[in-house]
Amino acid sequence: MRRSAESLRTRKEKACSIKLKTCLINLPLLLPLPPSRKQMPVFFIHSTQVDDERITISDPLFSHLSKSLRMRPGDQLILNDEQNCRYHTTILQITKQALYSTVLSIQKSPLSSTTPIILAQAVLKGEKMAWVIQKATELGVHALVPLITERVIPRVYPSHAKNYQERWDRIALEAAQQSERWSIPKILPIQTFQDFLRQKNKGLQIMLAERQETASLSTIALPSDDPNGMTVLIGPEGGWTKEERQIAKNLNVVFATLGQGILRAETASLASLVILQARLNYL
């Protein structure tokens, strides 16, 4: 009986061993993959950095590429300049002061057939303004104007304006790079609602207003391929005042609505740009 039990246990162990080997044979061979870099965004440079087929990159972009992204000679790099030229390059050399890349090919920006959109956005509190700038950049806005209106919550003092401007410029730059835009939208200086409207602005101006019996933004007439562009005005968290609406009306601003619902200011900005860009065949 003892030998019989040992023999049975031995046969079971052999059967399990055979099954295990069969499973291992049928498993796909997992080999370590070579290290790879994810697709890099487009980085912006100035045309003065281009010398024939060689591009020189210094700080601050140099530090970002060499230290943060740890790019190395042989890596691919896509660069844009202010003349709407896109350079496909390979990193040639990295020194302590600069990065040098060689140009493989050059692209010119395709001619835009859409009407430029300017977003005049009342300054929002906290990170909402930064979020709007980021998303507006991704959606192809031409420029953004931060507005001080009657109901704007953040107190934007003149002494802090420079700090706001620098941060917003940086956010627009990073969003333009990540979305592979051909240009960076210009963030204009902070100005009051009245000063902005009283400028000699050309092109269609649209004010988004809730609880108004006005046409929908999805149906109002839009200019076709107008180089003057159009401006869409979005109010703060508390909305426009009666006086601000009257000023806009007196200056022939077109009123539009996004429907029956009441949207947050940042949601209204995003929805407005999506609707307009879709109607202009940008999206």
Solvent accessible surface area in square Angstrom, and as a share of the most:
residue,aa,sasa,rsa
1,M,203,0.90
2,R,194,0.71
3,R,209,0.76
4,S,70,0.45
5,A,54,0.42
6,E,73,0.33
7,S,48,0.31
8,L,85,0.42
9,R,130,0.48
10,T,62,0.36
11,R,139,0.51
12,K,122,0.52
13,E,107,0.48
14,K,128,0.54
15,A,46,0.35
16,C,85,0.51
17,S,47,0.30
18,I,113,0.58
19,K,140,0.59
20,L,111,0.55
21,K,128,0.54
22,T,66,0.39
23,C,77,0.46
24,L,105,0.52
25,I,140,0.71
26,N,113,0.58
27,L,109,0.54
28,P,99,0.63
29,L,149,0.74
30,L,153,0.76
31,L,122,0.61
32,P,127,0.80
33,L,159,0.79
34,P,104,0.65
35,P,139,0.87
36,S,105,0.68
37,R,111,0.41
38,K,172,0.73
39,Q,131,0.58
40,M,27,0.12
41,P,24,0.15
42,V,1,0.01
43,F,1,0.01
44,F,32,0.13
45,I,15,0.08
46,H,89,0.40
47,S,26,0.17
48,T,113,0.66
49,Q,52,0.23
50,V,34,0.20
51,D,100,0.52
52,D,128,0.66
53,E,119,0.53
54,R,97,0.35
55,I,0,0.00
56,T,52,0.30
57,I,0,0.00
58,S,59,0.38
59,D,90,0.47
60,P,119,0.75
61,L,31,0.15
62,F,12,0.05
63,S,34,0.22
64,H,76,0.34
65,L,0,0.00
66,S,16,0.10
67,K,144,0.61
68,S,76,0.49
69,L,50,0.25
70,R,161,0.59
71,M,1,0.00
72,R,118,0.43
73,P,79,0.49
74,G,48,0.46
75,D,27,0.14
76,Q,107,0.48
77,L,1,0.01
78,I,29,0.15
79,L,0,0.00
80,N,0,0.00
81,D,2,0.01
82,E,96,0.43
83,Q,106,0.47
84,N,57,0.29
85,C,18,0.11
86,R,21,0.08
87,Y,14,0.05
88,H,56,0.25
89,T,1,0.01
90,T,26,0.15
91,I,3,0.01
92,L,98,0.49
93,Q,86,0.38
94,I,48,0.25
95,T,47,0.27
96,K,182,0.77
97,Q,135,0.60
98,A,8,0.06
99,L,0,0.00
100,Y,46,0.17
101,S,0,0.00
102,T,38,0.22
103,V,18,0.10
104,L,108,0.54
105,S,54,0.35
106,I,99,0.50
107,Q,83,0.37
108,K,130,0.55
109,S,29,0.19
110,P,93,0.59
111,L,176,0.88
112,S,89,0.58
113,S,90,0.58
114,T,30,0.17
115,T,3,0.01
116,P,40,0.25
117,I,2,0.01
118,I,42,0.21
119,L,0,0.00
120,A,0,0.00
121,Q,0,0.00
122,A,0,0.00
123,V,2,0.01
124,L,4,0.02
125,K,88,0.37
126,G,67,0.64
127,E,113,0.51
128,K,50,0.21
129,M,4,0.02
130,A,10,0.07
131,W,93,0.33
132,V,3,0.02
133,I,0,0.00
134,Q,68,0.30
135,K,53,0.22
136,A,1,0.01
137,T,1,0.01
138,E,71,0.32
139,L,26,0.13
140,G,14,0.14
141,V,2,0.01
142,H,103,0.46
143,A,7,0.05
144,L,1,0.01
145,V,0,0.00
146,P,0,0.00
147,L,0,0.00
148,I,52,0.27
149,T,11,0.06
150,E,129,0.58
151,R,112,0.41
152,V,5,0.03
153,I,88,0.45
154,P,24,0.15
155,R,167,0.61
156,V,30,0.17
157,Y,120,0.45
158,P,123,0.77
159,S,90,0.58
160,H,86,0.38
161,A,34,0.27
162,K,143,0.60
163,N,96,0.49
164,Y,66,0.25
165,Q,42,0.19
166,E,87,0.39
167,R,86,0.31
168,W,4,0.01
169,D,61,0.31
170,R,121,0.44
171,I,24,0.12
172,A,1,0.00
173,L,61,0.30
174,E,93,0.42
175,A,5,0.04
176,A,0,0.00
177,Q,21,0.09
178,Q,126,0.56
179,S,46,0.29
180,E,73,0.33
181,R,30,0.11
182,W,55,0.19
183,S,52,0.33
184,I,70,0.36
185,P,5,0.03
186,K,130,0.55
187,I,9,0.05
188,L,46,0.23
189,P,88,0.55
190,I,38,0.20
191,Q,35,0.16
192,T,54,0.31
193,F,0,0.00
194,Q,60,0.26
195,D,81,0.42
196,F,9,0.04
197,L,7,0.04
198,R,158,0.58
199,Q,88,0.39
200,K,199,0.84
201,N,52,0.27
202,K,149,0.63
203,G,34,0.32
204,L,42,0.21
205,Q,22,0.10
206,I,0,0.00
207,M,0,0.00
208,L,15,0.07
209,A,4,0.03
210,E,50,0.22
211,R,193,0.70
212,Q,72,0.32
213,E,187,0.84
214,T,47,0.27
215,A,51,0.39
216,S,39,0.25
217,L,0,0.00
218,S,57,0.37
219,T,98,0.57
220,I,17,0.08
221,A,91,0.71
222,L,36,0.18
223,P,32,0.20
224,S,104,0.67
225,D,92,0.48
226,D,31,0.16
227,P,121,0.76
228,N,74,0.38
229,G,1,0.01
230,M,1,0.00
231,T,6,0.03
232,V,0,0.00
233,L,0,0.00
234,I,3,0.02
235,G,8,0.08
236,P,6,0.04
237,E,56,0.25
238,G,43,0.41
239,G,9,0.09
240,W,6,0.02
241,T,11,0.07
242,K,167,0.71
243,E,116,0.52
244,E,4,0.02
245,R,43,0.16
246,Q,91,0.40
247,I,34,0.17
248,A,0,0.00
249,K,133,0.57
250,N,101,0.52
251,L,74,0.37
252,N,134,0.68
253,V,8,0.05
254,V,54,0.31
255,F,38,0.16
256,A,0,0.00
257,T,18,0.11
258,L,48,0.24
259,G,40,0.39
260,Q,186,0.83
261,G,51,0.49
262,I,96,0.49
263,L,79,0.39
264,R,166,0.61
265,A,10,0.08
266,E,23,0.10
267,T,55,0.32
268,A,13,0.10
269,S,1,0.01
270,L,56,0.28
271,A,29,0.23
272,S,0,0.00
273,L,2,0.01
274,V,60,0.35
275,I,48,0.24
276,L,0,0.00
277,Q,5,0.02
278,A,51,0.39
279,R,89,0.32
280,L,23,0.12
281,N,128,0.66
282,Y,94,0.36
283,L,110,0.55
